[in-house]
């Protein structure tokens, strides 16, 4: 509920209720009156949704330069993730804007708290008063002084007084907000999401700019891959998307890839794949009324992300393509993913690449790409888009999505370990005792395996073997993919003192 008037007296420092003062970002404060009013309404709605997501009842009061949230429980964790909030403070009490009253009330609230600690008094005024901010800081600071020490440069506590017209509000310091613009205030886009660091960070950066997002996932890796991407998308939806109901559109790309590999020369596979993903994103965007496509591409990270190739890829999209991380390096992106909370999940995702044959072009000719492109069945993109799975991310139950896990990070006693990498990789190094089976052969021949065994499969990154393990589980086998593939299996071998076979680690 949004109210324009001053709220009633908060329950106070020792009470059960919570009143929080919200400071707006500078970008909101400098807007024209009509735009600012709209932004503040959006922000208030988003704050209300954030409170409800915590199971809290709340009341929001709009005082133009500040918003006040009254709630029946603490909100610090969730308020720090609402875009448009510069900072916020828990209000401990208030009094009339009279100097003697301010000194009395401040001493009542904080006299015991500051004892034996270094503190500072900060005051801020808005309106016409018979006293100055310096008067408040001097007089209240003196009244709190017994048994404590004023330290304006490095205080342990900051006692703050905000005087606005006829009220004086008290709080201790402030907590930084997420900044940016209120989510939804700047329209809607679709983001191509792979689950890796780049696409998740790119999506978050657009959310911070007030753009509401839905997500498009072009699935080249089966259910195991989808589950990991859903988990990453849930972080963005549950922690950073208050005020919106983002959806994830899962598009099966098996047919798209098969058509692409038969029509396009290997050097252009990755470029053609990106062009098809852009087209699918455009088709989904049209159903949602979205105005742009967001991607996690950064210049020079992979072969398809050179400037020349990005130019060729771009002309497959009718909508503008936004690349928030285009100038960031990998270390910057990973740092940001830690702040967002997606790092741990994205670190498990290895972006599935089924088109890695041959040497990829790094400076493709637009005309040459378009010639190959003309051989693709573009009408075939409508089938997977129409048959896509649509998930309401805020409502998704990860336990239901996960089902029986296909991943394991241990080797169960007696398990049969199968290496599904290329034979050359197997000869260079493999887990002691692991047998080798070609991935393609095993897809069609796994039913010849003894159903009485437990199987652990591994590949380079853990995703191809996960898809195979899914098929085996569906056929009644106890089969798992080793989480993280060869890299983590080598790490396990090192910790156990197993050198592996076929070569040095």
LINUR-V901806 format. One record per backbone hydrogen bond with DSSP energy under -1.0 kcal/mol. CO is the residue of the C=O (numbers start at 1). NH is the residue of the N-H. If there is no record, write none. Layout:
co nh
CO NH
CO NH
This chain:
co nh
1 60
3 62
12 15
18 71
19 91
20 69
21 89
22 67
23 86
25 28
25 29
26 30
28 31
32 36
33 37
34 38
35 39
36 40
37 41
38 42
39 43
40 44
41 45
42 46
43 47
44 48
45 49
46 50
47 51
48 52
49 53
51 54
51 56
52 55
57 72
59 70
60 3
61 68
63 65
66 63
67 22
68 61
69 20
70 59
71 18
75 79
76 80
78 81
79 82
82 85
84 25
85 179
86 177
87 23
88 175
89 21
92 13
93 170
95 168
96 98
98 102
99 103
100 104
101 105
102 106
103 107
104 108
105 109
106 110
107 111
110 114
114 117
117 149
118 156
118 157
119 151
120 159
122 161
124 163
126 165
132 136
133 137
134 138
135 139
136 140
137 141
138 142
139 143
140 144
145 148
147 116
149 119
157 120
158 173
159 122
160 171
161 124
162 169
163 126
164 167
166 97
167 164
168 95
169 162
170 92
171 160
175 88
179 84
182 185
187 212
188 291
189 214
190 294
191 216
196 200
197 201
198 202
199 203
200 204
201 205
202 206
203 207
204 208
206 211
207 210
208 181
210 184
210 186
212 189
214 191
215 249
216 193
217 251
219 253
222 226
223 227
224 228
225 229
226 230
227 231
228 232
229 233
230 234
231 235
232 236
233 237
234 238
235 239
236 240
241 244
246 393
247 215
248 391
249 217
250 389
251 219
253 257
254 258
255 259
256 260
257 261
258 262
259 263
260 264
265 268
266 269
267 361
268 272
269 273
270 274
271 275
272 276
273 277
274 278
275 279
276 280
277 281
278 282
279 283
280 284
281 285
282 286
283 287
285 289
285 290
292 190
293 322
294 192
298 301
302 305
305 300
306 310
307 311
308 312
309 313
310 314
313 316
314 317
320 293
322 295
323 326
325 328
326 299
329 333
330 334
331 335
332 336
333 337
334 338
335 339
336 340
337 341
337 342
337 343
342 346
343 347
345 348
365 369
366 370
367 371
368 372
369 373
370 374
372 375
373 376
376 378
377 380
378 381
379 382
381 385
382 386
383 387
385 388
389 250
391 248
391 393
392 395
392 396
397 401
398 402
399 403
406 481
408 483
412 415
416 456
417 435
418 458
419 437
422 426
423 427
424 428
425 429
430 501
431 434
435 419
438 442
439 443
441 445
442 446
445 448
446 449
450 453
454 416
455 480
456 418
457 482
458 420
459 486
463 467
464 468
465 469
466 470
467 471
468 472
469 473
470 474
471 475
472 477
473 476
477 479
478 455
480 457
481 408
482 485
485 489
486 490
487 491
488 492
489 493
490 494
491 495
492 496
493 498
501 430
